[in-house]
Amino acid sequence: MNAATMSDSSSVANGPKSEIYEALTSIRLIDPHSHINPHSPASTTLADVLGYHYYTELAHSAGMPKSQIEDKAIGPKELVERLVGGLQPLENTAQYSWLIEICRTFFGFEEDRLHLNNWEALYDRSESIMASAQWSETVLDQSNVQAVFLTNDFDDALEGFDTETYIPCLRTDDLVFHLAKPEVRGRLAACTGIELDGSLESLRSSLKQRFEHFVSRGARACAISIPPTFTPTPVGDGRASTALNAVLQQGISADASHRDALARRVFWTLAELCDEFGLPFDLMIGVNRQVYPEGVFQGQDLYDSRVSLIQYRELFNSFPNVKFPVSVLASVTNQELVSYAWIFPNVITNGHWWYSNTPSFIARDAAARLEAVPQTKQIGYYSDAYKLEFIWPKFDMYRKVLSGVLADQFVCDRGWSVERAVELGRKVLRDNVEEIFPLPKGATNSTSEEDSSDNADAPNAGVESLGALGVATAVAGVTEVLDYGSTPSVEETQQVEIESDELESLDVDALPADEEVQELGVDDVELLDDSVSSETSAEQLESLVDDEPLDVGNLLDDETPSEPITQLRGESSFSPDDDSLQLEADPNTGEFTLPVGDDDDDDDHVIITESDDSHSSSDESPVERTDPTAETVEELEEFDLDFLSDDDEEPAKES
């Protein structure tokens, strides 16, 4: 049963908000940011759910000692009992509502409070449900989730999981901020096979190798969490080389200025590689680490409102082709983010992160974005979840808030239809995720990529070699252009024969199934309806032709007049008459022919005779000759060249 049908939508009022909400729950989601472990994506006990840092930090904040929460001597069931005992102060929070929603949706819990009198039965029932081998798939299906973006360490092998469901993302915090640690440099050398030797080339090569590794395995983003004090700016080669060598020699004891310079150089190189590989650079800005060092695990960091996006001015300007989805830790920074996304084409608003991830802040921030930022530049939400069970309640919280904003501000205030409002919701919930995080170039297997590249390049090259005509015919729907000027070489012919033999060895039907098409390794056939006329317009064709027209010369001969024709006999004009044409009508057929006879008195008559040394049969007439040279001679002999002066013949004699 899908979670969308099990969700309690009673909190969504009737009317446009309810209609919009129900439509949004039917959208199959792609979660663009999480901390899911793809090797153990779902929970195994209720301790995995209650152990989420939101509950441990809230329980600790409400008075539970850290030692009771992080006691390594206790098992998962005892930990749940302790945490349930501290839940009562948290019942007012949004996080508590997530917990109840998870228990209802996935474990059949029918109450609205979890306490010491009912927790154990829920624990046992949930444990048996989660023991299913298909539990992860069940959670994804019930949550209506198609895929989840991960947060992968830079040295992750990215093996042993489906990268179409669990999409890799290169997390780079350690590379930027902790490269001074020997263990980080050791991990980098181990996964790349490249030792940092003090040269900037070794640094760049190792970083590029990580991009090649991640992109080849389907990664769709590079991401980093950035403290408020960091300002990304370029660092010159000399300064960067000095910083790198200082860090390699002194490690974490290196001067802070060297560590900062190296961090900025690494960050800038990552941005360059994002540009090169076509990856968005996901920036999560503003977290101050270790503000409360005595807090529970992941309950020590807070936002710092002193951060400003002006610190990223040079980055955004220097990489116009890199998309920067930006998350800000606090709602107080949202207006600045809205203004930057308003102005910069490459800045994108991204989710509602951490301390901004409660309904009131989401409502205010989402409304501000929807009314000021282009709808194609907004990623509505991500779960930031550590276990799959949390994706449903967190996204559902956002859907309810989004439904209210769309109903109030767009349907009621602007007069939009519900359908139009739902389309806007679909864009920020799902469509933009696919548009902003597409599968990058080089994400497929290298062998298949080369094959497809070879097959794709061949027809394109043929069309391009025909110039504007080839482009125009291709756009207009002409799929074959005959080029008689080229013939396949012997090698090409042999290659075709080899491929044909291989194909004949395959056992396929006349109408192949999908598996057989994949076995062939060729693109499937696309059937087109020839009766449908092409919609290609003249403007589209004109846009494809070369800017500089092909110079074919003066075909019409209308720019410079040709030289006048000189009559062979020197006449100034020629008017045909019966005498000059010397034509006689055949008495039998009436056909006009040149006279043939022995009239030697008239020099103007041309006598056509057969050559004495002709090997033709005696019945062969002159008109039956097929030798083009002989015909040319006969045509020349029709003219009387006696009028030419003797002077014209002298040069020939002298030569």
C-alpha positions as CSV (number, residue, x, y, z in Angstrom):
1,M,0.0,0.0,0.0
2,N,1.4,3.3,-1.0
3,A,2.2,5.8,1.8
4,A,0.4,8.5,-0.1
5,T,-2.9,6.6,0.5
6,M,-2.1,6.0,4.1
7,S,-1.1,9.5,5.0
8,D,-3.4,11.4,7.3
9,S,-4.5,14.3,5.2
10,S,-7.0,15.6,7.7
11,S,-4.6,18.4,8.6
12,V,-5.0,19.6,5.0
13,A,-8.2,21.6,4.8
14,N,-10.7,21.0,2.0
15,G,-10.6,23.2,-1.0
16,P,-7.7,24.1,-3.3
17,K,-5.1,23.3,-0.7
18,S,-6.5,19.7,-0.3
19,E,-6.6,19.2,-4.1
20,I,-3.1,20.5,-4.6
21,Y,-1.8,18.3,-1.7
22,E,-3.4,15.2,-3.1
23,A,-1.9,15.8,-6.5
24,L,1.6,16.5,-5.1
25,T,1.6,13.2,-3.1
26,S,1.2,11.3,-6.4
27,I,4.5,12.7,-7.8
28,R,7.2,10.1,-7.6
29,L,10.2,11.8,-6.0
30,I,13.9,12.1,-6.5
31,D,15.5,13.1,-3.2
32,P,18.4,15.4,-4.2
33,H,20.4,15.2,-0.9
34,S,20.6,12.7,1.8
35,H,23.1,10.8,4.0
36,I,21.8,7.4,3.2
37,N,24.2,4.5,3.4
38,P,23.5,2.5,0.2
39,H,24.8,-0.7,1.7
40,S,22.3,-0.3,4.6
41,P,19.7,2.3,3.5
42,A,16.8,1.4,5.7
43,S,16.5,0.9,9.5
44,T,16.8,-2.5,11.1
45,T,15.4,-1.6,14.5
46,L,13.5,1.3,16.1
47,A,16.9,2.4,17.5
48,D,17.9,3.5,14.0
49,V,14.9,5.8,13.9
50,L,15.1,7.2,17.4
51,G,18.9,7.4,17.1
52,Y,18.6,10.1,14.5
53,H,20.5,13.2,15.8
54,Y,17.3,15.3,15.8
55,Y,16.0,13.2,18.6
56,T,19.2,12.7,20.5
57,E,20.1,16.4,20.5
58,L,16.5,17.4,21.5
59,A,16.5,14.8,24.3
60,H,19.8,16.0,25.5
61,S,18.6,19.6,25.2
62,A,15.6,18.7,27.3
63,G,17.8,17.3,30.1
64,M,18.9,13.8,29.2
65,P,22.6,13.3,30.0
66,K,24.8,12.6,27.0
67,S,26.2,9.6,28.8
68,Q,22.8,7.9,28.8
69,I,22.4,8.5,25.1
70,E,25.9,7.5,23.9
71,D,26.4,4.6,26.3
72,K,28.2,1.9,24.3
73,A,27.4,-0.8,26.8
74,I,23.7,-0.8,26.0
75,G,21.9,-2.5,23.1
76,P,19.4,-1.0,20.7
77,K,16.3,-2.0,22.6
78,E,17.5,-0.4,25.9
79,L,18.5,2.8,24.0
80,V,14.9,3.0,22.6
81,E,13.5,2.6,26.1
82,R,15.7,5.4,27.4
83,L,14.9,7.8,24.6
84,V,11.2,7.1,24.8
85,G,11.3,8.0,28.4
86,G,12.6,11.5,27.4
87,L,10.2,12.1,24.5
88,Q,7.4,13.9,26.4
89,P,9.1,17.3,26.3
90,L,9.5,16.9,22.5
91,E,5.8,16.2,21.6
92,N,5.3,19.8,20.4
93,T,8.1,19.7,17.9
94,A,8.0,19.0,14.2
95,Q,10.6,16.3,14.6
96,Y,8.2,14.4,17.0
97,S,5.5,14.5,14.3
98,W,8.0,12.8,11.9
99,L,8.4,10.0,14.4
100,I,4.7,9.4,14.8
101,E,4.2,9.5,11.1
102,I,6.9,6.9,10.5
103,C,5.4,4.6,13.1
104,R,1.9,4.9,11.6
105,T,2.9,4.7,7.9
106,F,5.3,1.8,8.1
107,F,4.6,-0.1,11.3
108,G,0.8,0.1,11.7
109,F,1.0,2.2,14.9
110,E,-2.5,3.6,15.6
111,E,-1.8,5.9,18.6
112,D,-0.7,9.5,18.5
113,R,1.8,9.3,21.3
114,L,4.8,7.0,22.0
115,H,5.4,6.4,25.7
116,L,6.8,3.8,28.1
117,N,3.5,1.9,28.1
118,N,3.3,1.2,24.4
119,W,6.8,1.4,23.0
120,E,7.9,-2.3,23.5
121,A,5.0,-3.8,21.4
122,L,5.9,-1.3,18.7
123,Y,9.5,-2.2,18.9
124,D,8.9,-5.9,18.4
125,R,6.4,-5.4,15.6
126,S,8.6,-3.0,13.7
127,E,11.7,-5.2,14.1
128,S,9.9,-8.1,12.5
129,I,8.7,-5.9,9.6
130,M,12.1,-4.5,9.0
131,A,13.6,-8.0,8.9
132,S,12.3,-8.4,5.4
133,A,15.0,-8.7,2.8
134,Q,13.1,-6.3,0.6
135,W,12.5,-3.7,3.3
136,S,14.5,-1.0,1.6
137,E,12.6,-1.4,-1.6
138,T,9.3,-1.5,0.3
139,V,10.1,1.8,2.0
140,L,11.0,3.4,-1.3
141,D,7.9,2.2,-2.9
142,Q,5.6,3.2,-0.1
143,S,7.3,6.6,0.1
144,N,6.8,7.0,-3.7
145,V,10.5,7.7,-4.1
146,Q,12.3,6.7,-7.3
147,A,15.9,7.6,-6.4
148,V,18.0,9.2,-3.6
149,F,21.1,11.3,-3.9
150,L,23.9,10.2,-1.5
151,T,26.8,11.9,0.3
152,N,29.9,9.9,-0.6
153,D,33.4,10.3,0.8
154,F,35.9,11.2,-1.8
155,D,37.5,7.7,-1.5
156,D,34.3,5.8,-1.8
157,A,34.7,2.9,-4.2
158,L,31.0,3.3,-5.3
159,E,30.6,-0.5,-5.6
160,G,28.0,-2.9,-4.4
161,F,24.8,-0.8,-5.0
162,D,22.5,0.3,-7.7
163,T,23.7,3.8,-8.7
164,E,20.4,4.5,-10.5
165,T,18.5,4.3,-7.3
166,Y,21.2,5.5,-5.0
167,I,22.9,8.3,-6.9
168,P,26.5,9.1,-6.0
169,C,27.6,12.6,-5.0
170,L,31.2,13.6,-4.4
171,R,31.5,15.2,-1.0
172,T,34.7,17.3,-0.8
173,D,34.8,18.8,2.8
174,D,37.9,16.7,3.7
175,L,39.8,17.6,0.5
176,V,39.3,21.4,1.1
177,F,39.5,21.8,4.8
178,H,41.4,18.7,6.1
179,L,44.2,18.0,3.6
180,A,46.7,18.9,6.2
181,K,45.8,15.7,8.1
182,P,48.1,12.9,7.2
183,E,45.3,10.4,7.2
184,V,43.3,12.4,4.6
185,R,46.4,12.6,2.3
186,G,46.9,8.9,2.8
187,R,43.4,8.2,1.7
188,L,43.7,10.4,-1.3
189,A,46.9,8.6,-2.4
190,A,45.4,5.2,-1.8
191,C,42.3,5.8,-3.9
192,T,44.0,7.6,-6.8
193,G,47.5,6.0,-6.9
194,I,48.9,9.5,-7.0
195,E,51.2,10.8,-4.3
196,L,51.3,14.5,-3.6
197,D,54.9,15.4,-4.3
198,G,54.7,19.1,-3.8
199,S,53.8,19.9,-7.4
200,L,50.5,21.6,-8.2
201,E,50.2,19.1,-11.1
202,S,50.1,16.2,-8.6
203,L,47.4,17.9,-6.7
204,R,45.2,18.6,-9.7
205,S,45.8,15.2,-11.2
206,S,44.6,13.5,-8.0
207,L,41.5,15.7,-7.8
208,K,40.7,15.1,-11.4
209,Q,41.1,11.3,-11.0
210,R,38.3,11.5,-8.3
211,F,36.0,13.3,-10.7
212,E,36.7,10.7,-13.4
213,H,36.0,7.9,-10.9
214,F,32.7,9.5,-9.6
215,V,31.4,10.6,-13.0
216,S,32.0,7.2,-14.6
217,R,29.8,5.7,-11.9
218,G,26.9,8.0,-12.3
219,A,27.6,10.9,-9.9
220,R,25.5,13.9,-10.6
221,A,26.9,16.5,-8.2
222,C,29.9,17.7,-6.2
223,A,29.0,19.0,-2.7
224,I,30.6,20.7,0.2
225,S,29.5,22.2,3.6
226,I,31.3,25.5,4.2
227,P,31.9,27.5,7.4
228,P,30.9,31.1,7.5
229,T,34.5,32.3,7.6
230,F,35.5,30.8,4.3
231,T,35.7,33.0,1.2
232,P,36.5,31.1,-2.1
233,T,38.9,33.1,-4.2
234,P,41.7,32.0,-6.7
235,V,45.2,31.5,-5.4
236,G,48.2,32.0,-7.7
237,D,50.6,29.2,-8.6
238,G,53.4,30.6,-6.5
239,R,51.4,31.1,-3.4
240,A,49.6,27.7,-3.8
241,S,52.9,25.9,-4.3
242,T,54.3,27.4,-1.1
243,A,51.2,26.5,0.8
244,L,51.1,22.9,-0.5
245,N,54.8,22.3,0.4
246,A,54.3,23.8,3.9
247,V,51.3,21.5,4.5
248,L,53.1,18.5,3.2
249,Q,56.1,19.2,5.5
250,Q,54.3,20.3,8.6
251,G,50.8,18.8,8.4
252,I,48.3,20.3,10.8
253,S,51.1,22.3,12.4
254,A,51.5,24.4,9.3
255,D,50.6,28.1,9.6
256,A,46.9,28.9,9.3
257,S,47.7,31.2,6.3
258,H,49.2,28.2,4.4
259,R,46.3,25.9,5.3
260,D,43.8,28.6,4.2
261,A,45.6,29.3,0.9
262,L,45.7,25.6,0.1
263,A,42.0,25.2,1.0
264,R,41.1,28.0,-1.4
265,R,43.3,26.5,-4.1
266,V,41.7,23.1,-3.8
267,F,38.2,24.6,-3.7
268,W,38.9,26.7,-6.9
269,T,40.3,23.6,-8.6
270,L,37.1,21.7,-7.7
271,A,35.0,24.4,-9.3
272,E,37.2,24.2,-12.4
273,L,36.7,20.4,-12.5
274,C,32.9,20.9,-12.1
275,D,33.0,23.1,-15.1
276,E,35.0,20.6,-17.0
277,F,32.9,17.6,-16.1
278,G,29.5,19.3,-16.2
279,L,28.7,18.7,-12.5
280,P,26.7,21.1,-10.4
281,F,28.6,22.3,-7.3
282,D,26.2,22.0,-4.3
283,L,27.1,24.6,-1.7
284,M,25.8,24.3,1.9
285,I,26.8,27.5,3.5
286,G,27.0,28.8,7.1
287,V,27.6,26.0,9.6
288,N,29.9,26.7,12.5
289,R,31.3,23.5,13.8
290,Q,31.9,22.6,17.5
291,V,29.9,25.5,18.9
292,Y,28.7,23.1,21.7
293,P,31.6,20.6,22.0
294,E,29.8,18.7,24.9
295,G,26.8,18.0,22.8
296,V,25.8,14.6,21.4
297,F,27.1,13.4,18.1
298,Q,26.0,15.8,15.4
299,G,24.4,18.0,18.0
300,Q,27.3,20.4,18.4
301,D,27.0,22.7,15.3
302,L,25.1,25.9,14.8
303,Y,24.5,28.6,12.2
304,D,26.3,31.9,12.1
305,S,24.3,34.9,10.7
306,R,27.5,36.8,10.0
307,V,27.9,34.8,6.8
308,S,27.1,36.6,3.5
309,L,26.9,35.5,-0.1
310,I,29.0,38.4,-1.1
311,Q,31.9,36.2,-0.1
312,Y,31.0,34.0,-3.2
313,R,30.8,36.9,-5.6
314,E,34.0,36.0,-7.4
315,L,33.1,32.4,-7.6
316,F,29.7,33.0,-9.1
317,N,31.2,35.4,-11.6
318,S,34.1,33.3,-12.6
319,F,32.1,30.1,-13.4
320,P,29.0,31.1,-15.3
321,N,28.6,27.6,-16.7
322,V,28.6,25.9,-13.3
323,K,25.3,25.5,-11.6
324,F,25.5,26.3,-7.9
325,P,22.5,25.0,-5.9
326,V,22.9,26.9,-2.6
327,S,21.5,25.9,0.8
328,V,21.6,28.3,3.7
329,L,21.5,27.1,7.3
330,A,19.3,29.9,8.6
331,S,16.1,31.5,7.4
332,V,17.7,34.9,8.1
333,T,20.0,34.3,5.1
334,N,17.1,33.3,2.8
335,Q,16.4,36.8,1.5
336,E,20.0,37.2,0.4
337,L,19.8,33.8,-1.3
338,V,16.6,34.8,-3.1
339,S,18.3,38.0,-4.3
340,Y,21.3,36.1,-5.6
341,A,19.2,33.6,-7.4
342,W,17.1,36.5,-8.8
343,I,20.3,38.1,-10.4
344,F,22.8,35.3,-11.0
345,P,21.8,32.8,-13.7
346,N,23.9,30.1,-12.1
347,V,22.7,30.4,-8.5
348,I,19.8,28.1,-7.5
349,T,17.8,28.0,-4.3
350,N,18.1,24.5,-2.7
351,G,15.9,23.0,0.0
352,H,15.3,24.0,3.6
353,W,18.3,22.9,5.5
354,W,18.7,21.9,9.2
355,Y,17.6,24.8,11.4
356,S,15.4,26.2,8.6
357,N,13.6,22.8,8.2
358,T,10.5,23.5,10.2
359,P,7.0,24.4,8.8
360,S,7.0,28.1,9.8
361,F,10.4,28.8,8.3
362,I,9.6,26.7,5.2
363,A,6.4,28.5,4.6
364,R,8.0,31.9,4.8
365,D,11.1,31.0,2.8
366,A,9.2,29.0,0.1
367,A,6.8,31.8,-0.4
368,A,9.6,34.3,-0.8
369,R,11.3,32.1,-3.4
370,L,8.2,31.3,-5.4
371,E,7.2,34.9,-5.8
372,A,10.7,36.2,-6.7
373,V,12.9,33.5,-8.2
374,P,12.3,32.0,-11.7
375,Q,10.5,28.7,-11.2
376,T,13.2,26.7,-13.1
377,K,15.8,27.8,-10.5
378,Q,14.3,26.3,-7.4
379,I,14.9,22.9,-5.8
380,G,12.0,22.7,-3.4
381,Y,13.2,20.2,-0.9
382,Y,15.6,17.4,0.1
383,S,15.3,15.1,3.1
384,D,18.9,15.2,4.5
385,A,17.9,11.8,5.9
386,Y,20.2,9.1,7.2
387,K,17.6,6.3,6.9
388,L,15.0,5.8,4.2
389,E,12.1,5.9,6.6
390,F,12.5,9.7,7.1
391,I,12.1,10.7,3.5
392,W,8.3,10.2,3.6
393,P,7.5,12.3,6.7
394,K,9.9,15.1,5.9
395,F,8.8,15.5,2.3
396,D,5.2,15.3,3.4
397,M,5.7,18.2,5.8
398,Y,7.1,20.2,2.9
399,R,4.2,19.1,0.6
400,K,1.6,20.4,3.1
401,V,3.3,23.7,3.4
402,L,3.8,24.0,-0.3
403,S,0.2,23.2,-0.9
404,G,-0.9,26.0,1.4
405,V,1.4,28.5,-0.3
406,L,0.2,27.6,-3.8
407,A,-3.4,27.6,-2.7
408,D,-3.2,31.0,-0.9
409,Q,-0.9,33.0,-3.1
410,F,-1.5,31.5,-6.5
411,V,-5.0,30.1,-6.7
412,C,-6.8,32.5,-4.3
413,D,-4.8,35.7,-4.8
414,R,-3.8,35.4,-8.4
415,G,-6.7,33.4,-9.8
416,W,-4.6,30.4,-11.0
417,S,-6.3,27.1,-11.6
418,V,-5.5,24.2,-9.3
419,E,-4.0,22.4,-12.3
420,R,-1.6,25.3,-13.0
421,A,-0.6,25.5,-9.3
422,V,0.1,21.7,-9.3
423,E,2.3,22.1,-12.3
424,L,4.4,24.7,-10.4
425,G,4.6,22.4,-7.4
426,R,5.7,19.5,-9.7
427,K,8.4,21.7,-11.1
428,V,10.0,22.5,-7.8
429,L,9.4,19.0,-6.3
430,R,10.6,16.8,-9.2
431,D,11.2,18.4,-12.6
432,N,13.9,20.8,-11.6
433,V,15.9,18.0,-9.9
434,E,16.2,16.2,-13.2
435,E,17.0,19.4,-15.1
436,I,19.6,20.7,-12.6
437,F,21.2,17.4,-11.9
438,P,21.3,15.5,-15.2
439,L,23.4,12.5,-15.9
440,P,26.8,14.1,-16.8
441,K,28.8,13.3,-19.8
442,G,31.1,10.3,-19.3
443,A,28.7,8.6,-16.8
444,T,28.4,5.4,-18.9
445,N,30.8,2.6,-19.3
446,S,33.8,3.7,-21.3
447,T,33.6,0.8,-23.8
448,S,30.0,1.4,-24.7
449,E,30.5,5.1,-24.7
450,E,33.2,4.7,-27.4
451,D,31.0,2.4,-29.5
452,S,28.1,4.8,-29.3
453,S,30.3,7.7,-30.0
454,D,31.7,6.1,-33.2
455,N,28.2,5.2,-34.4
456,A,26.9,8.7,-33.7
457,D,29.8,10.5,-35.3
458,A,29.7,8.7,-38.6
459,P,26.4,10.1,-39.9
460,N,27.0,13.5,-38.5
461,A,30.3,13.7,-40.3
462,G,28.6,12.8,-43.6
463,V,26.0,15.5,-43.3
464,E,28.5,18.1,-42.2
465,S,30.7,17.3,-45.2
466,L,27.8,18.3,-47.5
467,G,27.7,21.7,-46.0
468,A,24.5,23.8,-45.6
469,L,22.7,21.4,-47.9
470,G,23.4,18.4,-45.7
471,V,22.3,20.3,-42.6
472,A,19.1,21.5,-44.2
473,T,18.1,18.1,-45.6
474,A,18.8,16.5,-42.2
475,V,16.5,19.0,-40.4
476,A,13.9,18.7,-43.1
477,G,13.6,15.0,-42.5
478,V,15.7,13.6,-45.4
479,T,17.4,10.6,-43.8
480,E,19.6,9.5,-46.8
481,V,21.9,11.6,-49.0
482,L,23.7,9.6,-51.7
483,D,27.3,10.5,-52.1
484,Y,28.7,8.8,-55.2
485,G,32.0,10.5,-54.8
486,S,33.1,8.0,-52.1
487,T,33.2,4.3,-52.0
488,P,34.0,2.0,-49.1
489,S,37.5,0.8,-48.8
490,V,38.5,-2.8,-48.7
491,E,38.9,-2.5,-44.9
492,E,35.5,-1.0,-44.5
493,T,33.9,-3.8,-46.6
494,Q,35.7,-6.5,-44.6
495,Q,34.5,-4.9,-41.4
496,V,30.9,-4.9,-42.5
497,E,31.2,-8.5,-43.5
498,I,32.6,-9.4,-40.1
499,E,29.9,-7.6,-38.3
500,S,27.2,-9.2,-40.5
501,D,28.6,-12.7,-39.7
502,E,28.5,-11.9,-36.0
503,L,24.9,-10.6,-36.2
504,E,23.9,-13.7,-38.2
505,S,25.1,-15.9,-35.3
506,L,22.7,-14.3,-33.0
507,D,19.3,-16.0,-32.6
508,V,16.8,-13.2,-32.8
509,D,13.2,-13.0,-33.9
510,A,12.0,-10.8,-36.7
511,L,10.4,-8.6,-34.0
512,P,13.1,-8.6,-31.3
513,A,12.4,-8.2,-27.6
514,D,14.1,-5.6,-25.5
515,E,16.7,-8.1,-24.3
516,E,17.6,-9.1,-27.9
517,V,18.0,-5.4,-28.9
518,Q,20.4,-5.0,-26.0
519,E,22.3,-8.1,-27.0
520,L,22.7,-6.7,-30.5
521,G,24.3,-3.6,-29.1
522,V,22.7,-1.4,-31.7
523,D,20.0,1.3,-31.4
524,D,16.4,0.2,-31.9
525,V,14.5,1.1,-35.0
526,E,12.3,4.2,-34.8
527,L,9.3,4.1,-37.1
528,L,8.2,7.4,-38.5
529,D,4.9,8.3,-40.2
530,D,5.8,9.6,-43.6
531,S,2.3,11.0,-44.0
532,V,3.0,13.6,-41.4
533,S,4.5,16.6,-43.0
534,S,7.7,18.1,-41.5
535,E,7.1,21.1,-39.3
536,T,10.5,22.5,-40.0
537,S,10.1,26.2,-40.9
538,A,12.0,28.2,-43.4
539,E,13.4,30.2,-40.4
540,Q,14.8,27.1,-38.8
541,L,16.5,26.0,-42.0
542,E,17.9,29.5,-42.5
543,S,19.4,29.4,-39.1
544,L,21.3,26.3,-39.9
545,V,23.0,27.4,-43.1
546,D,26.5,29.0,-43.1
547,D,26.7,32.7,-42.5
548,E,29.0,33.1,-45.5
549,P,27.4,31.9,-48.7
550,L,29.2,29.5,-51.0
551,D,30.9,31.4,-53.9
552,V,29.8,29.6,-57.0
553,G,30.7,32.3,-59.4
554,N,28.6,34.3,-61.9
555,L,26.2,31.5,-63.0
556,L,23.9,33.8,-64.8
557,D,26.6,35.7,-66.6
558,D,24.9,39.0,-65.8
559,E,27.8,40.8,-64.0
560,T,30.3,41.0,-66.9
561,P,29.2,40.5,-70.5
562,S,31.1,37.9,-72.5
563,E,33.2,38.7,-75.6
564,P,31.2,38.9,-78.8
565,I,31.1,35.9,-81.1
566,T,33.4,36.2,-84.2
567,Q,32.0,34.8,-87.3
568,L,34.4,32.4,-89.1
569,R,34.0,34.1,-92.4
570,G,34.3,37.6,-91.0
571,E,30.6,38.6,-91.5
572,S,29.2,41.2,-89.2
573,S,25.9,39.4,-89.0
574,F,24.3,36.2,-90.1
575,S,20.8,35.6,-91.5
576,P,20.0,32.1,-92.4
577,D,18.4,31.4,-95.8
578,D,17.9,28.3,-98.0
579,D,21.1,29.0,-100.0
580,S,23.4,29.5,-97.1
581,L,22.1,26.5,-95.2
582,Q,22.6,24.3,-98.3
583,L,19.9,21.9,-97.2
584,E,18.0,19.6,-99.6
585,A,14.8,17.8,-98.9
586,D,14.8,14.0,-99.3
587,P,12.4,13.1,-102.0
588,N,11.1,10.1,-100.1
589,T,10.9,11.4,-96.5
590,G,11.0,15.1,-96.9
591,E,13.8,15.3,-94.3
592,F,16.3,18.1,-94.8
593,T,19.9,16.8,-95.2
594,L,23.2,18.1,-96.4
595,P,23.9,17.3,-100.0
596,V,26.3,14.5,-100.9
597,G,27.7,14.4,-104.4
598,D,30.5,15.1,-106.8
599,D,29.8,18.8,-107.4
600,D,33.4,20.1,-107.3
601,D,32.5,23.5,-108.8
602,D,30.9,24.8,-105.6
603,D,33.5,25.3,-103.0
604,D,30.9,26.0,-100.4
605,H,29.6,22.4,-100.7
606,V,31.0,19.9,-98.2
607,I,31.7,16.5,-99.6
608,I,31.3,13.8,-97.0
609,T,33.1,10.6,-98.0
610,E,34.2,7.5,-96.2
611,S,37.8,7.1,-95.4
612,D,39.6,4.8,-97.8
613,D,41.2,2.8,-94.9
614,S,37.9,2.3,-93.1
615,H,37.3,-1.2,-91.9
616,S,33.6,-0.6,-91.7
617,S,31.3,-2.8,-93.7
618,S,30.2,-1.5,-97.1
619,D,26.6,-1.0,-96.0
620,E,27.6,1.3,-93.1
621,S,26.5,4.8,-93.7
622,P,28.2,7.9,-92.3
623,V,25.3,8.7,-90.0
624,E,25.8,5.4,-88.2
625,R,29.2,6.3,-86.9
626,T,29.5,6.3,-83.1
627,D,33.1,7.5,-82.7
628,P,32.8,10.9,-81.1
629,T,36.1,12.0,-82.5
630,A,35.0,11.2,-86.1
631,E,31.8,13.1,-85.5
632,T,33.8,16.1,-84.3
633,V,36.0,16.0,-87.4
634,E,32.9,15.8,-89.7
635,E,31.5,18.9,-88.0
636,L,34.7,20.8,-88.4
637,E,34.9,19.8,-92.1
638,E,31.5,21.4,-92.7
639,F,33.2,24.8,-92.5
640,D,35.2,26.3,-95.4
641,L,38.4,27.5,-93.9
642,D,39.9,28.7,-97.1
643,F,39.3,32.3,-96.2
644,L,42.1,32.1,-93.6
645,S,45.2,34.0,-94.7
646,D,48.5,32.4,-95.5
647,D,50.0,34.5,-92.7
648,D,48.1,32.4,-90.2
649,E,49.8,29.3,-91.5
650,E,53.4,30.6,-91.2
651,P,53.9,30.1,-87.5
652,A,52.9,26.5,-87.9
653,K,55.6,26.1,-90.5
654,E,58.2,27.8,-88.4
655,S,57.6,25.6,-85.4
